[in-house]
Amino acid sequence: MLSELFKKTFGRSHEAHSVAPGRVNLIGEHTDYNDGFVFPAAIDFATQVLAAPRSDRIINMVAVDVESQRNRFSLDDIQFDNAMMWSNYARGVFNVLQEAGFTLSGMDLLITGNVPQGAGLSSSASFEVALLKVASDLCGLSLTGTQAAQLGQRAENEFVGCACGIMDQLICALGQQGRAMLLDCRSLVPQYTPISPEYQIVIINSNVKRGLVESEYNDRRAQCEGAARALGVNALRDATLVQLKHWKHKLTEMEYRRAKHVISENDRTLEFAEALTRGDYGQVSALMRASHQSMKNDFEITVPAIDYLVDLVHGILGDTGGVRMTGGGFGGCIVALCPTDKVDAVKRAVARHYQAETGLVADIYVCTAEDGAFAG
């Protein structure tokens, strides 16, 4: 029991407990920081944080899953920690909370979770949102889910140094059980679409080790911003494929392909929400397939093992469900909307063929959509 572990670790009982899910994005990749549209679901893997207040200004943390490492710092002197990199997500959260004018006390924190790390399932956003929820409850901050998401994004952008968009934190905060979220990343207004109970969210972790992800991510963001400037728009959200082709001569070849992905992916995401609402899984399949090909050819963020997995699962699902790479890229996971009666066939095919083809063993998670930390 976590409550007993907290008492054993800190010698007293916790007074606040938060749970923030990870997330998987069904479609809409690298569109969020371009003010576009995404379609994620919160999943039943989560970060949990137990907390109790201190009488001083010290944040005292124990990370159960990182060999129970202890990390502490003063709220009056928050510095980047090069020794324990995981602690910087917490340091960033407390730093932006104070910069935003919230009054904090010291606290003891016990942190644990089962969101796979490095797989593109937003373990970092889950951690940030769980911390924001427990701090809000413990210190009476009355944060909304949208406020928490914006603060979490700011912590990751400004303190950790990864130029992520808003999607991860927002779905971790405001996901809904049994539903996926169509999110307009400009207005931050979510719309929810039920996922048929006859379908499962199947996530397959390629276990390709992801290297240089943050630098590649930041490069892609810079390329998109360069394309938007060349097109004379505030963000690629505001451009069309017709405009892109007309002004192609103003862009480098790389900027053109990056912009082509983002603009077409926004269109696909909106079409996907409509197709899912009407239960048109033939269209769902086609849109997820096109999304993957765009990530492979125009955005260049897939790797051979990921492409192999997508093709393998697509061969089983056909037009009855969809499959694509999900997450930042360069490894990580694929996601499938899979009819329940085909889940076992997908598992068997991956077990039979993936290791023989790549030398790697995939992990398979059959997930449900869950509530975010600030839901309700």
Phi, psi and chi 1 to 4 in degrees:
 res  aa     phi    psi   chi1   chi2   chi3   chi4
   1 MET       -  131.9  -71.0  -72.9  -68.2      -
   2 LEU   -64.2  -34.8  -74.7  178.6      -      -
   3 SER   -62.8  -38.9   57.3      -      -      -
   4 GLU   -69.1  -38.2  -68.1  -57.8  -45.9      -
   5 LEU   -65.3  -38.0 -178.1   57.0      -      -
   6 PHE   -62.3  -45.5 -172.3   95.2      -      -
   7 LYS   -63.8  -40.3 -171.7  177.2  -66.5 -173.8
   8 LYS   -66.0  -37.6 -179.9  179.7  177.8 -178.9
   9 THR   -75.3  -41.3  -57.2      -      -      -
  10 PHE  -114.0   -4.4  -62.4  109.9      -      -
  11 GLY    76.4   16.6      -      -      -      -
  12 ARG  -159.7  173.4   59.5 -158.0  178.1  110.6
  13 SER   -87.1  152.9  -62.3      -      -      -
  14 HIS   -77.9  157.3   69.8  -79.2      -      -
  15 GLU  -118.6   -7.5  -64.4 -175.0   19.9      -
  16 ALA  -147.8  149.1      -      -      -      -
  17 HIS  -146.3  123.3  177.9 -161.0      -      -
  18 SER  -121.9  152.4   67.0      -      -      -
  19 VAL  -134.1  121.6 -179.0      -      -      -
  20 ALA  -125.1  126.4      -      -      -      -
  21 PRO   -76.1  162.1   30.5  -36.4      -      -
  22 GLY   -77.9 -171.2      -      -      -      -
  23 ARG  -150.3  157.1   71.6   95.7 -176.9   94.6
  24 VAL  -128.9  141.3   67.2      -      -      -
  25 ASN   -99.9  120.5 -166.6   26.2      -      -
  26 LEU   -75.4  -35.0  -60.7  179.1      -      -
  27 ILE  -166.4  155.6 -163.8  167.2      -      -
  28 GLY   101.9   69.6      -      -      -      -
  29 GLU  -104.4  131.9 -141.6   64.6   70.8      -
  30 HIS    61.5   25.9  -72.8  -93.3      -      -
  31 THR   -98.4  -20.4   49.1      -      -      -
  32 ASP   -66.2  -42.2   59.4  -14.5      -      -
  33 TYR   -81.2    2.1   54.4   80.4      -      -
  34 ASN  -105.2   21.6  -69.8  -70.6      -      -
  35 ASP    63.1   25.7  -80.6    1.9      -      -
  36 GLY   -97.4 -148.0      -      -      -      -
  37 PHE  -119.7  141.1  -61.6   90.7      -      -
  38 VAL  -134.8  165.0  -68.1      -      -      -
  39 PHE  -141.8   70.7 -157.3   85.0      -      -
  40 PRO   -92.7  168.3   34.6  -35.7      -      -
  41 ALA  -133.4  140.2      -      -      -      -
  42 ALA   -74.2  143.5      -      -      -      -
  43 ILE  -121.2  167.3   57.6  173.9      -      -
  44 ASP   -86.3   46.9   49.4  -23.4      -      -
  45 PHE  -126.7  140.7  -68.9   83.7      -      -
  46 ALA  -152.8  162.3      -      -      -      -
  47 THR  -103.5  135.5  -57.4      -      -      -
  48 GLN  -117.4  138.6  -62.3 -172.2   59.8      -
  49 VAL  -130.8  126.4  179.4      -      -      -
  50 LEU  -106.6  141.3  -81.4   65.4      -      -
  51 ALA  -143.2  151.8      -      -      -      -
  52 ALA  -142.3  145.3      -      -      -      -
  53 PRO   -74.5  153.2   27.9  -34.4      -      -
  54 ARG  -113.3  162.4  -64.4  171.5   58.6   96.1
  55 SER   -87.7   -5.1   58.4      -      -      -
  56 ASP  -112.1 -162.5   56.0   19.6      -      -
  57 ARG  -108.2   24.3  -61.1  -87.0  -66.9  163.0
  58 ILE   -96.4  133.0  -61.8  -62.9      -      -
  59 ILE   -96.4  117.0  -58.7  -64.5      -      -
  60 ASN  -119.0  111.0 -177.8   33.5      -      -
  61 MET  -117.9  145.7  -54.4 -178.0  -69.0      -
  62 VAL  -127.5  122.8  173.6      -      -      -
  63 ALA   -98.8  100.5      -      -      -      -
  64 VAL   -56.2  -39.9  175.2      -      -      -
  65 ASP   -87.0   -2.7  -50.6  -56.2      -      -
  66 VAL  -114.2   59.7 -168.7      -      -      -
  67 GLU    55.5   32.1  -60.0  173.7  -23.2      -
  68 SER    52.5   37.7  -67.0      -      -      -
  69 GLN   -61.4  142.0  -74.4 -176.4   -1.0      -
  70 ARG  -105.9  139.5  -70.1  177.1  176.9  -97.8
  71 ASN  -143.3  135.8 -169.3  -81.8      -      -
  72 ARG  -141.3  149.8   54.3 -168.9  -76.1  138.7
  73 PHE  -157.2  162.6   58.9   91.9      -      -
  74 SER   -93.5  139.8  169.8      -      -      -
  75 LEU   -63.6  -16.1  -71.5  166.5      -      -
  76 ASP   -90.9   -3.4  -61.2  -41.3      -      -
  77 ASP  -155.0   78.5 -176.9   26.0      -      -
  78 ILE   -94.7  111.5  -57.4  177.7      -      -
  79 GLN  -117.1  154.5  -57.5  -68.1  -31.7      -
  80 PHE   -66.9  137.9 -166.2   88.2      -      -
  81 ASP  -110.2  109.7 -172.9  -21.2      -      -
  82 ASN   -79.5  -13.5  -71.2  -59.7      -      -
  83 ALA   -85.5  -43.4      -      -      -      -
  84 MET  -119.2   90.1  -64.9 -175.2 -173.6      -
  85 MET   -63.2  -31.9  -66.0  -59.5  -67.2      -
  86 TRP   -59.8  -30.8   63.9  -93.6      -      -
  87 SER   -68.3  -19.1   75.6      -      -      -
  88 ASN   -70.6  -23.7  -69.5  -50.0      -      -
  89 TYR   -66.2  -39.8  -66.5   94.5      -      -
  90 ALA   -70.8  -44.2      -      -      -      -
  91 ARG   -58.5  -42.2  -70.1  164.9 -179.4 -100.5
  92 GLY   -63.3  -42.0      -      -      -      -
  93 VAL   -60.9  -48.4  161.4      -      -      -
  94 PHE   -69.0  -30.7  -71.6  107.4      -      -
  95 ASN   -65.8  -47.4 -170.2   60.4      -      -
  96 VAL   -72.3  -30.9  -62.2      -      -      -
  97 LEU   -59.5  -45.3  -84.6  169.6      -      -
  98 GLN   -70.0  -38.6  -68.7 -169.6  132.6      -
  99 GLU   -62.7  -30.1  -73.7 -177.7  -12.9      -
 100 ALA   -80.4   -1.8      -      -      -      -
 101 GLY    97.0    8.2      -      -      -      -
 102 PHE   -82.7  141.9  -68.6  102.7      -      -
 103 THR   -93.1  124.2  -59.9      -      -      -
 104 LEU  -119.2  154.1  -58.6  174.1      -      -
 105 SER  -112.1  166.3   66.2      -      -      -
 106 GLY   -64.5  160.3      -      -      -      -
 107 MET  -159.0  153.1   56.6 -172.2   79.7      -
 108 ASP   -95.2  133.8  -69.5  -32.3      -      -
 109 LEU  -129.1  131.0  -58.8  169.8      -      -
 110 LEU  -111.4  123.7 -175.5   74.2      -      -
 111 ILE  -120.8  131.7  -57.0  153.9      -      -
 112 THR  -151.3  160.6 -173.2      -      -      -
 113 GLY  -175.7  166.5      -      -      -      -
 114 ASN  -128.1   17.6   61.8   -2.9      -      -
 115 VAL   -71.6  121.4 -177.2      -      -      -
 116 PRO   -57.5  130.1  -24.9   35.0      -      -
 117 GLN   -87.4  144.5  -65.0 -174.0   17.4      -
 118 GLY    72.3   14.6      -      -      -      -
 119 ALA  -107.8   -0.7      -      -      -      -
 120 GLY    82.0   22.8      -      -      -      -
 121 LEU  -108.3   17.0  -60.4  179.0      -      -
 122 SER    65.8   47.2  -69.8      -      -      -
 123 SER   -62.6  -33.5   57.7      -      -      -
 124 SER   -70.0  -44.4   58.8      -      -      -
 125 ALA   -65.4  -38.0      -      -      -      -
 126 SER   -58.8  -44.3  171.9      -      -      -
 127 PHE   -63.0  -47.4 -178.2   22.7      -      -
 128 GLU   -60.8  -46.5  -68.7  154.2    6.2      -
 129 VAL   -68.7  -37.4  171.5      -      -      -
 130 ALA   -61.9  -41.5      -      -      -      -
 131 LEU   -64.7  -42.7  -74.4  166.8      -      -
 132 LEU   -63.5  -39.4  -74.8  155.3      -      -
 133 LYS   -67.1  -44.6  175.6   60.8  174.0  170.6
 134 VAL   -69.4  -36.6   87.3      -      -      -
 135 ALA   -66.9  -39.6      -      -      -      -
 136 SER   -61.6  -44.1  180.0      -      -      -
 137 ASP   -69.4  -43.6  -69.6  -11.0      -      -
 138 LEU   -70.8  -37.3 -161.6   66.6      -      -
 139 CYS  -103.2    5.2  -60.2      -      -      -
 140 GLY    64.6   41.8      -      -      -      -
 141 LEU   -83.3  -21.4  -52.6 -177.7      -      -
 142 SER    55.3   42.8  -60.4      -      -      -
 143 LEU   -66.5  143.5  -69.4  176.7      -      -
 144 THR   -86.7  164.7   67.4      -      -      -
 145 GLY   -61.1  -38.6      -      -      -      -
 146 THR   -68.3  -41.6  -59.0      -      -      -
 147 GLN   -59.8  -45.1  -76.6  177.7  -49.7      -
 148 ALA   -61.0  -43.0      -      -      -      -
 149 ALA   -61.4  -43.6      -      -      -      -
 150 GLN   -65.2  -38.5  -68.8  170.3  -42.9      -
 151 LEU   -68.5  -40.2  -71.4  164.4      -      -
 152 GLY   -63.3  -42.5      -      -      -      -
 153 GLN   -61.9  -43.1 -179.9 -162.7   19.1      -
 154 ARG   -63.2  -40.0 -173.7  175.2  156.3 -162.9
 155 ALA   -60.2  -42.5      -      -      -      -
 156 GLU   -73.0  -37.8 -165.1  150.4  -13.5      -
 157 ASN   -68.1  -51.7  -72.2  175.6      -      -
 158 GLU   -91.2  -32.2  -62.3  177.4    8.4      -
 159 PHE   -99.5  -49.3 -165.0   91.7      -      -
 160 VAL   -75.8  -36.0  178.3      -      -      -
 161 GLY    97.4   20.9      -      -      -      -
 162 CYS  -110.8  124.6  179.9      -      -      -
 163 ALA   -83.4   58.0      -      -      -      -
 164 CYS   -74.4  158.1   66.5      -      -      -
 165 GLY   -85.3 -165.8      -      -      -      -
 166 ILE   -91.7  -14.4 -168.3   66.3      -      -
 167 MET   -56.3  -50.2  170.9 -176.5   65.4      -
 168 ASP   -59.1  -49.2  -65.5   -4.0      -      -
 169 GLN   -67.1  -36.5  -70.3   82.4    4.2      -
 170 LEU   -69.8  -41.4 -157.8   70.4      -      -
 171 ILE   -72.0  -33.8 -173.4   64.8      -      -
 172 CYS   -64.2  -30.2  -67.6      -      -      -
 173 ALA   -85.8  -38.8      -      -      -      -
 174 LEU  -125.6   18.0  -69.9  174.2      -      -
 175 GLY   -59.0  158.7      -      -      -      -
 176 GLN  -127.6  141.3  -73.2 -171.7    2.2      -
 177 GLN   -60.9  131.7 -170.4  173.3   40.9      -
 178 GLY    76.5    5.7      -      -      -      -
 179 ARG  -135.9  150.5  -60.5 -178.3  174.3 -156.2
 180 ALA  -101.8  163.3      -      -      -      -
 181 MET  -116.9  122.0  173.2 -164.6  -73.0      -
 182 LEU   -87.5  114.3  173.5   64.0      -      -
 183 LEU  -114.3  126.4  175.4   64.9      -      -
 184 ASP   -85.3  110.2 -179.3  -25.3      -      -
 185 CYS   -76.8   -3.9  -65.8      -      -      -
 186 ARG   -90.7  -51.8  173.5  170.1  -74.6  166.7
 187 SER   -83.2  -18.7   69.4      -      -      -
 188 LEU    60.8   25.9  -58.5 -174.1      -      -
 189 VAL   -93.2  118.4  174.1      -      -      -
 190 PRO   -91.9  148.4   31.0  -30.3      -      -
 191 GLN  -124.7  145.2  -59.6  176.2   49.7      -
 192 TYR  -115.4  138.1  -63.8   91.5      -      -
 193 THR  -124.6  125.4  -58.7      -      -      -
 194 PRO   -63.2  143.2  -20.1   32.2      -      -
 195 ILE   -95.8  127.2  -62.6  172.6      -      -
 196 SER   -54.2  134.5  168.3      -      -      -
 197 PRO   -64.5  -10.9   20.0  -29.8      -      -
 198 GLU   -85.9   -0.5  -63.1  176.3    0.7      -
 199 TYR  -121.6  150.0  -82.6   74.4      -      -
 200 GLN  -119.2  149.3  -55.4  -65.4  -39.7      -
 201 ILE   -88.8  111.4  -59.3  172.5      -      -
 202 VAL  -107.1  119.7  178.3      -      -      -
 203 ILE  -110.5  128.2  -58.1  168.4      -      -
 204 ILE  -119.8  116.5  -55.7  174.2      -      -
 205 ASN   -86.0  117.5 -173.0   -7.2      -      -
 206 SER   -66.9  -21.5   67.8      -      -      -
 207 ASN    58.6   24.9  -78.4  -46.6      -      -
 208 VAL   -74.2  124.4  171.8      -      -      -
 209 LYS   -67.7  123.8 -169.5  170.4 -177.2  178.7
 210 ARG   -89.7  115.3  -58.8  164.3   78.0 -144.8
 211 GLY  -110.8  148.1      -      -      -      -
 212 LEU    55.8   29.9  -57.8  175.6      -      -
 213 VAL   -64.5  -45.2  178.4      -      -      -
 214 GLU   -64.9  -40.5  -72.8 -172.0    3.0      -
 215 SER   -67.6  -40.5   61.9      -      -      -
 216 GLU   -65.4  -40.7  -67.8  -77.4   -0.2      -
 217 TYR   -60.4  -47.9 -173.7  104.3      -      -
 218 ASN   -64.1  -35.8  -67.2  -17.7      -      -
 219 ASP   -62.9  -44.4  -73.1  -14.2      -      -
 220 ARG   -62.6  -40.2  -66.4  -57.6 -174.0  -78.1
 221 ARG   -63.6  -43.5 -177.3  162.9 -173.9  161.9
 222 ALA   -63.1  -39.2      -      -      -      -
 223 GLN   -64.9  -39.8  -69.7  156.2    3.2      -
 224 CYS   -65.8  -41.4  -69.9      -      -      -
 225 GLU   -65.5  -36.8  -70.0  169.1   -9.6      -
 226 GLY   -64.4  -40.2      -      -      -      -
 227 ALA   -65.0  -41.0      -      -      -      -
 228 ALA   -62.5  -41.5      -      -      -      -
 229 ARG   -62.1  -42.9  -75.3 -167.4  -61.7  -87.6
 230 ALA   -64.9  -32.1      -      -      -      -
 231 LEU   -85.1   -8.6  -67.7  171.0      -      -
 232 GLY    74.1   30.9      -      -      -      -
 233 VAL  -120.4  158.0  -66.2      -      -      -
 234 ASN   -66.5  -37.0  -70.9  -31.4      -      -
 235 ALA  -154.7  161.0      -      -      -      -
 236 LEU   -63.3  -18.7  -70.9  177.0      -      -
 237 ARG   -52.6  -32.1  148.9   73.5  171.6  -88.0
 238 ASP   -89.1   -1.4  -58.7  -51.0      -      -
 239 ALA  -102.6  155.6      -      -      -      -
 240 THR  -115.2  164.6   66.1      -      -      -
 241 LEU   -65.1  -31.9  -71.1  174.0      -      -
 242 VAL   -63.6  -45.6  171.5      -      -      -
 243 GLN   -61.5  -43.0  -73.4  175.3  -60.0      -
 244 LEU   -59.1  -45.3  179.1   65.2      -      -
 245 LYS   -66.9  -37.4  -69.8  174.9 -177.3  176.0
 246 HIS   -64.8  -39.1 -179.1   74.6      -      -
 247 TRP  -102.5   19.2  -63.4  107.7      -      -
 248 LYS   -55.0  -34.2 -177.4  176.7 -179.8  178.6
 249 HIS   -65.5  -16.4   64.3  -79.4      -      -
 250 LYS   -87.7   -8.7  -63.0 -179.2   67.6  175.3
 251 LEU  -110.5  152.4  -75.9   71.8      -      -
 252 THR   -69.9  162.9   67.3      -      -      -
 253 GLU   -59.5  -39.1  176.3   62.0   25.0      -
 254 MET   -66.7  -45.7 -177.6  175.1  -70.9      -
 255 GLU   -59.9  -39.0  -74.4  175.1  -21.6      -
 256 TYR   -61.1  -47.3  174.7   80.1      -      -
 257 ARG   -68.2  -38.3  -73.5 -172.0  -70.2  111.7
 258 ARG   -63.3  -44.7  -57.3  -58.4 -170.2 -116.1
 259 ALA   -66.1  -38.7      -      -      -      -
 260 LYS   -58.9  -42.1 -178.8 -175.2  172.1 -170.9
 261 HIS   -61.5  -51.5  164.2   73.7      -      -
 262 VAL   -63.0  -45.7  171.5      -      -      -
 263 ILE   -65.3  -44.8  -64.0  167.8      -      -
 264 SER   -70.3  -31.6   62.0      -      -      -
 265 GLU   -68.8  -35.7 -173.6   79.7  -15.4      -
 266 ASN   -61.1  -44.9  -84.4  -34.8      -      -
 267 ASP   -60.7  -44.8  -67.9  -17.9      -      -
 268 ARG   -62.6  -38.5  -76.9 -172.9  -69.3  -92.3
 269 THR   -65.1  -43.2  -57.4      -      -      -
 270 LEU   -65.0  -40.7  -67.1  171.4      -      -
 271 GLU   -65.5  -35.8  -67.9  172.1   23.5      -
 272 PHE   -63.6  -44.5 -178.2   91.7      -      -
 273 ALA   -59.7  -41.2      -      -      -      -
 274 GLU   -67.3  -42.1  -65.8  176.5   -1.3      -
 275 ALA   -64.5  -41.2      -      -      -      -
 276 LEU   -66.7  -38.5 -166.5   63.9      -      -
 277 THR   -60.6  -39.2  -62.3      -      -      -
 278 ARG   -93.4    4.0   63.8  177.4 -176.0  -94.5
 279 GLY    71.8   28.5      -      -      -      -
 280 ASP   -91.2   84.9 -175.9   -8.8      -      -
 281 TYR   -78.1  -16.1  -77.5   91.6      -      -
 282 GLY   -63.9  -43.0      -      -      -      -
 283 GLN   -70.8  -39.0 -176.5   69.9   -8.2      -
 284 VAL   -55.8  -45.8  163.8      -      -      -
 285 SER   -60.7  -47.5  175.7      -      -      -
 286 ALA   -64.0  -40.0      -      -      -      -
 287 LEU   -69.4  -41.0  -69.9  165.7      -      -
 288 MET   -67.1  -35.8  -68.1 -179.0   78.5      -
 289 ARG   -63.9  -46.6 -175.2   72.4  173.9  165.0
 290 ALA   -64.2  -36.6      -      -      -      -
 291 SER   -61.0  -44.9  173.1      -      -      -
 292 HIS   -64.3  -43.9 -175.6   81.4      -      -
 293 GLN   -62.1  -36.4  -66.5  -58.2  -44.9      -
 294 SER   -66.7  -41.0 -178.0      -      -      -
 295 MET   -65.3  -33.9  -71.2 -173.2  -73.6      -
 296 LYS   -73.1  -48.2  176.4 -177.8  177.4 -178.6
 297 ASN   -94.5  -36.9  -61.8  -39.1      -      -
 298 ASP   -98.9  -39.3  -72.0  -31.6      -      -
 299 PHE   -96.2  -17.5 -137.5   63.5      -      -
 300 GLU    54.3   56.5  -63.2 -179.0  -70.2      -
 301 ILE  -124.6    5.2   55.3  173.3      -      -
 302 THR   -94.2  170.1   73.4      -      -      -
 303 VAL  -132.1  161.5  -65.8      -      -      -
 304 PRO   -55.3  -39.4  -30.1   36.7      -      -
 305 ALA   -65.3  -37.4      -      -      -      -
 306 ILE   -66.3  -45.5  -72.7  -77.4      -      -
 307 ASP   -60.0  -40.3  -65.1  -28.8      -      -
 308 TYR   -62.6  -46.2  178.5   80.2      -      -
 309 LEU   -60.4  -44.5  -92.5  178.1      -      -
 310 VAL   -61.2  -45.5  166.7      -      -      -
 311 ASP   -64.9  -38.0  -70.9  -17.3      -      -
 312 LEU   -62.3  -48.2 -178.8   65.7      -      -
 313 VAL   -71.6  -38.0  174.9      -      -      -
 314 HIS   -60.0  -35.8  178.4   71.8      -      -
 315 GLY   -62.9  -27.6      -      -      -      -
 316 ILE   -84.6  -43.4  -64.2  166.7      -      -
 317 LEU   -77.9  -37.7  -61.6 -177.6      -      -
 318 GLY    56.0 -133.2      -      -      -      -
 319 ASP   -93.8   15.2   62.3    3.1      -      -
 320 THR   -89.6  -12.2   67.5      -      -      -
 321 GLY  -166.2  175.0      -      -      -      -
 322 GLY  -123.8  157.9      -      -      -      -
 323 VAL  -151.0  143.2   59.0      -      -      -
 324 ARG  -162.7  164.8   61.2 -173.1  -77.3  -82.5
 325 MET   -65.8  149.2 -171.4 -151.0   83.5      -
 326 THR  -134.6  150.2 -172.6      -      -      -
 327 GLY    99.6 -170.2      -      -      -      -
 328 GLY   -67.9  -27.4      -      -      -      -
 329 GLY   113.5 -177.2      -      -      -      -
 330 PHE    63.5   34.5  -51.4  100.6      -      -
 331 GLY   126.4 -156.2      -      -      -      -
 332 GLY    81.9 -134.8      -      -      -      -
 333 CYS  -119.0  159.6  -65.9      -      -      -
 334 ILE  -111.6  159.2   70.9  168.8      -      -
 335 VAL  -129.1  141.0   62.1      -      -      -
 336 ALA  -129.6  137.5      -      -      -      -
 337 LEU   -91.7  108.2  -91.2 -178.5      -      -
 338 CYS  -120.9  129.2 -178.9      -      -      -
 339 PRO   -56.2  138.4  -20.1   31.0      -      -
 340 THR   -53.4  -37.0  -58.2      -      -      -
 341 ASP   -76.7   -1.4   61.4    6.1      -      -
 342 LYS  -111.8    0.2  -69.4 -168.6  174.6 -177.3
 343 VAL   -60.6  -45.0  170.4      -      -      -
 344 ASP   -64.7  -36.1  -73.6  -17.0      -      -
 345 ALA   -65.6  -38.5      -      -      -      -
 346 VAL   -64.2  -45.1  167.8      -      -      -
 347 LYS   -59.6  -43.9  -71.3  179.7  176.1  179.6
 348 ARG   -64.7  -42.8  -73.7 -166.2  -60.1  -90.1
 349 ALA   -63.9  -43.0      -      -      -      -
 350 VAL   -64.5  -43.6  172.1      -      -      -
 351 ALA   -63.5  -35.5      -      -      -      -
 352 ARG   -79.0  -35.1 -174.7  176.8  -60.7  127.8
 353 HIS  -114.3  -29.6  -61.0  -66.1      -      -
 354 TYR   -67.6  -47.3 -179.3   65.8      -      -
 355 GLN   -64.6  -39.2 -174.4  176.1   11.0      -
 356 ALA   -62.5  -34.0      -      -      -      -
 357 GLU   -80.7  -38.2  175.3   70.7   19.4      -
 358 THR  -116.6  -17.0   66.2      -      -      -
 359 GLY    80.4    3.4      -      -      -      -
 360 LEU  -110.0  154.1  -60.8  166.8      -      -
 361 VAL  -107.8  126.0  177.2      -      -      -
 362 ALA   -87.6  148.3      -      -      -      -
 363 ASP  -103.0  135.7  -63.8  -45.1      -      -
 364 ILE  -117.7  128.9  -58.8  176.8      -      -
 365 TYR  -122.2  123.7  -47.3  108.4      -      -
 366 VAL   -99.5  113.8 -179.6      -      -      -
 367 CYS  -114.9  160.0  -62.3      -      -      -
 368 THR  -117.1  156.0   55.9      -      -      -
 369 ALA   -81.0  134.2      -      -      -      -
 370 GLU  -127.9  169.6  -62.5  -62.5  -28.4      -
 371 ASP   -70.8  145.7  -75.9  -23.7      -      -
 372 GLY   -79.9  172.9      -      -      -      -
 373 ALA   -63.3  -29.5      -      -      -      -
 374 PHE  -108.8   14.2  -71.2   80.7      -      -
 375 ALA   -64.3  139.9      -      -      -      -
 376 GLY    78.0      -      -      -      -      -
